[in-house]
Every structure is written in structure tokens, then in C-alpha cells.
Amino acid sequence: MLHDTPINSNSLPQHAGVRCAVFGASGYSGVELAWLLHNHPQFELTHIFSSGAREPECLTSLYPALAGRLELALEPWHESLLSNLAASAQVAFLALPHEASAELAPQLIAAGLVVFDLSGAFRLHHAEVHEKTYGFRQPMLAQAAPYGLAEWTQLTGNEPLIAVPGCYPTVASLALKPIMPLLASGCTPIINAVSGVSGAGRKAHAHTSFCEVSLQAYGVASHRHQPEISQAVGRPVLFVPHLGNFKRGILATIYVQLSGQVNAAQINQAYQQAYATQPLVRLCAKPPAIAHVVGTPYCDIHWQQAGEQLIICAAIDNLLKGAAAQALQLANQYFGLPSALGLGQTGAIV
């Protein structure tokens, strides 16, 4: 029987399987999350849902790579299933469009489930910024949702909902946050980032088809992740995303101006202090490549000082560290488990 309030990790019996549902499991991030949960030693994947517009089908019909490995039925979601779900699951992961998450999350919370939301519905702290960015009013929750940048978040195990950061904000924030105190007072970080086409989702679009994709900037000065990055690092940024002709991964190159007299030893100390004990951030001697992180839960970071300028190169898998793996990392933290548990052998389904 579920508690009326979110489950505290201390209340779980040792080695209990935390029962989980994934909404949006037909999409790229959702299927990666379902696979991670299926293989996790302390979580049990009990339900996977698609939108109510779909017919029931086996997940392997969409992702044949899972045949013989994850033969779970993909159910279309209807509100009538809520009471049964609340009786059989403890945690819901939402890999849904923003407005769908905004509508569904409060219902799941009211039913007693803990929600990890991978959409942008609850990431921004100011309602007016959210409405301008996403075009709809942000639902009010009884308890504010923490922004779950995993290496910079401390969860108590009592939060009803955790907002999982976007993929671009994850790589940019992890790269920038350690050195923010070292920047010149008027510095506006400049972030150029290239993502694979899986970041646009599974639904077919002409601009993400194999024959149409070319390296191209998009969302210039208007991308919805810019205010999220600014919120995470605590100052305005200039962010220009690019679409690349590859499936998955993000490579970000970031330029900042340091305050006077900052030296390499101080920069190195800042990164070491932030990430020396964080198993899923790797500080690299050479600039990372997307091939180094695809299919892994890592963020790879390299920096190079050029006088008073600092150039930071960072790479992640947008579907894992930028979505599914970070959601699971946060769930580990929520339930008092090691941060990287269940993330050692991730691989790639898409």
C-alpha cells in the first residue's frame, strides 16, 4: 500500500525493488530509461505507457533490439488506469511532451507516486519565464520541484516531483558551474553546442530525416534551453544550438572571460573540488569527442586557458546523461543508493 506522501528512502526495506512506471516509453529517451530500469538491481520496471492515441503493442515492435531482452507491453495511457497504477507502482518517470507532463504530473502526485519529470514543465522557477518560454501556464505544485542537475542537487527522499534538466542545459551547466566564481563580473558565457538528431524526438520531421540533415544552427537567440541554462549558472548566457548529421550525442564548446589574475591552478582546483568524487563526470586531458560518450552516462569535460579567456569543451550522450541516465541517477540519490548504480553498462538502444 502506498503512502499518502512521497516515499522516504529510509522507509524502504533493504534490497526492496522500487516499482517504476515509464510514460512515453515509445520515444527515444523513454525506451532508454525503460531499459536502464529493467537492468537496475534495486528498481523494478512494472509498467510502460504510450499516449492514449496509440494501440497496445509490444515494445519490441518499435525497438527490435530489445527482442528477447525486454518483452513488456506498451500500454496506451488513460486516466482510468490511475488507481491500478497507484496500487502497483511507487515511482513514475515522465518522458512526455511538456504540456502532457504538466497535466499528468499533479494527478500522479495526488495518487501518491513520486515523479521524475524529463520534460520542461517544471524546470523553470519563475512562472512568467516559463509561460514565455513554453507558451502555457506552469501548474502550481504544493511543494516546489527541485531542479535535478544531479551533481549539484541534494535530494532528501521527500520531494513529490523532481525536474530533470534538459540535455543542452546539463552539458553546459556541468561545464560552467565550477568556474562561475572565477569569471569576470560582466562576462556572458558563449555556448555553441551541436546535437545529434535524436534530440528532436522519434516523430518524423523533414528537417531531421537522413537526406535533409546538414550542420546548421537553429533556435538562435530563442531556444527554450537558454533561460534554463541562465537559471542554472546564475547569469545571462548566449546559447546557439546546432543540428548535426549523426544520431546521438552533444558536443559543447564554451567561451568565457576570466577575472584578472586567475591562473590554471585555480581553474583546475575548481573542477577537482566540484567533481573529484562525482563518478559520472570525467575531467579529460584532451578535448572530448562524441564517440567517447555515446552509450555512456558520462559528461566529459576539458578546459584550456588562453590568457584571460577560458575555452571549455564538454560532451554527453543526449539520451543518457542528458535525459534517461540522469533521471536514474537522481532516483538513485532519492532512495539513498550510490549515484552510478545501474549505470555501469548502459549501451544504446536507439
N, C-alpha and C positions, 0 to 999 in steps of 0.2 A: 504494500500500500504506500502510495506516495505521500510525502509531507505536503502541507499546505504552503510551506515556504521553500525556497531553493535548498537543495541538499547540501549540507556541510560535509566536507571530505572526512571529517573526524567521525561522522556517524556511519560511514561505510564499513562493513566488516572486512577484515583482511582478505585480500585476493578476491573480493567480490567483483563480478563482471558488471560494469556500469552499462545499462541497457540504453542504446542510442538509436535515433532515427535520423535519416538524412533526407531533407527536402531539396528537390532539384537534382536528384541523383542521375538524371539523364544528361545533364550538362557536364562540361569538362572538369570543372572544379569539384562538382558533386560526385562524379564517379571516382575521382582520385581520393576523395575523402572517404567514400564507402569502402574502397579497397584498403586504405590505411586502418580504418576501424575494424574491418574484418580480420586483419592480421595483428591487431593490438592485443597484448597479453592481459590487459585489465578492462577493456571495453568490449561490449558485445553488440554487434550490428543486428537489430531486430526488424527494422522497417526501412524501406527506401521508397520515396514518393516522387512522382512527377506532377505536373499540373493536372488539374481536373479535365483539361481538354484532350488528354491522351487516353488511349485504350490501355488496359493492363497488358504487360508484356514482360518477358524475362530480360534482365539487364544485359545478358549475353547477346541478345538480338541486336542491341545497339553497339556493344563492345565485345566482339567475338574473342578478343584476347583473354577475356575472363572465363571462357568456357571451361568447365571442369574445375574452376577455382572459386567462383562466386556466383552460384546459381540461385539468386534471390529474385523474387518477383518485384517488378517495378509497378507500384500501385498508383493510380490516379488519386489525388487528394480531394477529399470532400469533408466539409465541416462535420458531417455526421460521424466521421471516424474519430473525432477528438476524444470522446470519453474512453473508447477502447485503447487509443494510443496512450492516454494518461495512466491507464491501468497497467500498461506493459512496457513503458519506456520512461527513463528518467531525464534524458538529455535530447535536445533537438538541435541539429545543425542545419542552418538555412543557407543553401546555395541558390538563392532565388533572385529574381529582379527586385530592385529597390522597393517599389511600391507594394509588391506582393509580400515581401518581408515585413514592411511597415504595417500591413493589415493583419498578417498571421501571428507575428511575434507576441503581441499583447494577449491573444487568445491562448497561446501555448503557456505563457507565464501564468495566466489566471488558472490554468488547469494543473499547475504545479510542476511544469517542466523547466529545466534550465536551458537557456537558449544561447547558442553561439551563432551570431548572425554575420555571414560573409558579405552581405550587401552593404550599400552606403546609407541605409535607412537611419542608423543611429550613430554614425561616426562623428558627425559634426556637432559641437557643443552648443552652438547658437542657432536657435530656430530660424531666425531670419536669414542667416547664411545658408542653412540647409535648404530653405524654400527657394532661394535664388539659385542655388546650385543644382538642385534636383527637380524643381518645378512642382513640388507638392509639400503640404504641411507635414512636419515631423510629428508623429504621435508622442504624446506625453506619457512617460512611464512613472510609476510611483517612486522608483529609485533610478537615478541617472545611470546610464550604461557606461562602464569604463571603456576607454579606448585601448584595445588589446595589442599594442606593439609589444610582443612577448618579452623581449629582453629588457624592456623599460616599464613593465607592468607588474604589480604585486597583487594577485587576486587572493581574496580571503576564503573563498568557497561558499560565500553567501550572496553573491551577485545573481539577480534574476536573469540578466542578459549581458553578454559581453560582445562588443562591436569589434569584429575582426578587421584590421586595416586592409586597404586596397593594395594591389600589387606594386604600383609605382610608389605610393607613399611608404611602403615597407622598405624598399631598397634605398630610397632617398633619405628617409629618416634614420635608418640604421647607419648610413654613411655619414650623416651630418651631426647627429645629436652629440657624439662625444666631443666634438671640437667647437661647438657653438660658443662656449666662453672665450675661445681664442680668436674669434673673428673681430674685425674692425667694426666699430659701432654702426656705421652706415652701410655695412655690407649687405647686399641682397644676393644670396646664393643663386647661381645659374645652373639649372639641371637639364641636361639633354639625355633622354633615355629612349632606347629602342626596344620594342617588344615584338615577340612572335605573334602570329595571327590568332592563336588560341585565346589570347586576351579579349578578343571580340566575341567570344562565345561560340557555341556549336551551331546556332542558326545560320543558314546560308545567307551570305551577302555578296554582292558582286565585287565590292572592294577588297574582300578577303579571300576570294577564290584564287586558286593557284595561278591561273593565267593573267590575273589582273594585278596581283600584289607587286609593288615596287617600293623601294625605300622612300618613304615620304613622311614629312611632318604632318600632324593633324592636331586639331584642338588647340591651335596656337593662341596663347593668352586667354583661353576659355575652357580648358579641360577641367572637369569636375574634381580631379585629384589635386589641383593646385591649392585650393583652400584647406584641404585635408593635410597636405604637406606643411603648409604655413602654420596650421594649428599644432602639428606635432613638433615642429622645431622652434616655434615661438617667435617667428619673424617672417616678413614677406619673402617670397621666393619668385623667381622666374622659371617656369617649367614648360618645356617643349617636348612632348612625346612624339615618337616616330614609329611607324609600322614597318617591320622588316619581313623579308620573304623567307621566313623559317617558322616552324610550328610553335615553339615554346621557348621561354627564357626572356629575361630583361637584362640589358647592359646599360648602366647609367654612368655618365661622365659629368662630374660636378665641379664647378669653379667657384672659389671663394677668395676673399681678401682677408688676410690675417691682420691682427693688430700689430703695432710696431714691436720689434724685438722678439717675436715668437720664433723659437727655434725648433729643429727637428726632434730634439729630445722631449720637448714639451708636447709636441703632437703625438709622438709615439707613446708617451706616458698616458695621454688622454685616451687613446684607443685601447691600450693594455688595461687600464683601470676599468674601462667600460666592458670589455669583452674577454678578459683573460679566463674568466670562469663560465663563460657562455658557450656551450658546446656546439651551437649551430651557427656561430659567426666565426669565419676563418679570416685572419689577417694575413695577407699574401705579400710575398716579396716582389712579385711581378703582377702586372695588370691581369685581372681575371678574364676568362673567356666564357661565353655562354655554355660551351661544351663542358666546362668544368662543373657546372651546377645543375644542368638539366637532369631530371630524375632524382635529385637530392633535396634535402630540406635546408641546405646551407645558404648563407649570404657570404660571399667572398668580397673582401674589401682591400684595396691597395691605395696608397696615397703617395704623392710626390710633391715636395715643396719646390717652388720656383721663386725665390726672393720672398716677397710679401704675398705671393699667390700660392694657393694650395689647390692641387688637382686631385680629385678622388674618383677612382673607378670602382664600381660595385656591380655585382651580378647575382641574380637569383633565378630560380625557376618560378615563373609567374603563377603556375597552377599549384605549386607545393609551398615553398616559403612565402609566396605571395598570396596564398589562399588556403588550401587544404591542410598542408603541414603545419602552418602557423595556427590554424584553428585547433588542431590536435595538440600542438604544443601548449596552447592556452588551457585546453581541457586537462592536460596532464597537471599543469600548475594548479588549476581549480581544485582538483581532487588530491593534491599533495603528492603527486607522482614525479619521478625525475623528468626534467624538461624534454629530453630527447627520447623518452621511452616510446617504442613502437615506430621510430623514425629511422632506424639504422639501415634498413634495406627497403627503401621506398620504391625505386624504379619508376616507370612511366607507363600509364595505361593508354593515354592519348598519343 
